[in-house]
Amino acid sequence: MKTPSFDRRDFLKLAGAAALPGLPGWAHAADAAAQAEGKATFFANITSVQPIMDAFHKATGIQGEYSRISSSKFIPTLLTEAAAGKLTADVVQAPLPMLEILKEQGILAPYRSPAAQGYPDWAAKDDHITLFGVEYVSYLYNTQYVQAADAPRTYQDLADPKWRGQIVMANPANHASTISWLLGLKEQVFASEDEWLQFIKALAANKPMFVASFGPTPAPIESGEKRIAISMPKYIVTKAPAPLAWGPLSGPLLGSARAIAVTAKAPRPAAARAFIDYWLGQEAMSLLAKDVGEYVLAPGVHPPIPGIDQVQVKPVRDLSDAELQRWGREFGTLFGAR
């Protein structure tokens, strides 16, 4: 997600499933136009998806070309290329708010994939954007340094003074996903705003170490430098065999919705639709869950993380720019972060 340092409109000015019954194998049957186009380019901020690119090519005969763009560069890169008439992406993937910005700028094309059948109703309510997962957040610990009996059992336990100086998290002053997650706790976990605010103050009093994003959060836990990471359970898969565990096992786990879309001026529109169909299908979503640890919306598919299939995972509310700016300032003050 974008950083909350200035308004979305000002930024834009500056930056310039499940298989269908009766149709076995439909996701693998790219039409002649898609075959003729030969490849689909995929711009994304998700990691470790080359196995899906390879499987897409094997299943359809169409080459999938993947370019990862970090969250901080995603919007400016696409807007700049689109403004210059040089956007090469056929398909784009990012957290929902980013794709909504691109939709506002006319960069996305409408497409409803049949592969989204069986997804939650809220995942495909937009003709231009399909949600396929949730960037779920909780906390991690290293079982070599923290025994399960001693680990936090609830979010409230993160405020226990015994974790003072032992927590790592993305900077709550400017990391939009963390800002949204903290507010999600207020709206979906804590019984009252006062209870939540006391938690925030106590968590800040534990003097967390701040890093730029979720990506660097597991390293201090793996090394034993810190004991608790406010992070994503997916790293239990991608950092294996590191002895990582997650909590709270009672949930809920909250996070930003992940989304995918076809670009309006896709150089290869038929291949783009074929890629979306494959991506949302059972095979690709199973790879994404199994190999990358992602929480996906395809029915019956879960990452190989003990207990994840038993916990509720919910998307957080899409915050406005004003909310992100306001709470970034507030958290910066409360946490002593910049």
Sequence and secondary structure as in RCSB ss.txt:
>XXXX:A:sequence
MKTPSFDRRDFLKLAGAAALPGLPGWAHAADAAAQAEGKATFFANITSVQPIMDAFHKATGIQGEYSRISSSKFI
PTLLTEAAAGKLTADVVQAPLPMLEILKEQGILAPYRSPAAQGYPDWAAKDDHITLFGVEYVSYLYNTQYVQAAD
APRTYQDLADPKWRGQIVMANPANHASTISWLLGLKEQVFASEDEWLQFIKALAANKPMFVASFGPTPAPIESGE
KRIAISMPKYIVTKAPAPLAWGPLSGPLLGSARAIAVTAKAPRPAAARAFIDYWLGQEAMSLLAKDVGEYVLAPG
VHPPIPGIDQVQVKPVRDLSDAELQRWGREFGTLFGAR
>XXXX:A:secstr
   TTS HHHHHHHH     TT TTGGG   HHHHHH EEEEEES  S HHHHHHHHHHHS EEEEEE  HHHHH
HHHHHHHHTT    SEEEEEHHHHHHHHHTT EE    GGGTTS GGGS SSS EEEEEEEEEEEEETTTS TTT
S SSGGGGG GGGTT EEEE TTT HHHHHHHHHHHHHT SSHHHHHHHHHHHHHT  EEESSSTTSHHHHHHTS
 SEEEE TTHHHHTTTS EEEE TT  EEEEEEEEEEETT SSHHHHHHHHHHHHSHHHHHHHHHHH  EE STT
   S TTGGGS EEE     HHHHHHHHHHHHHHHT  
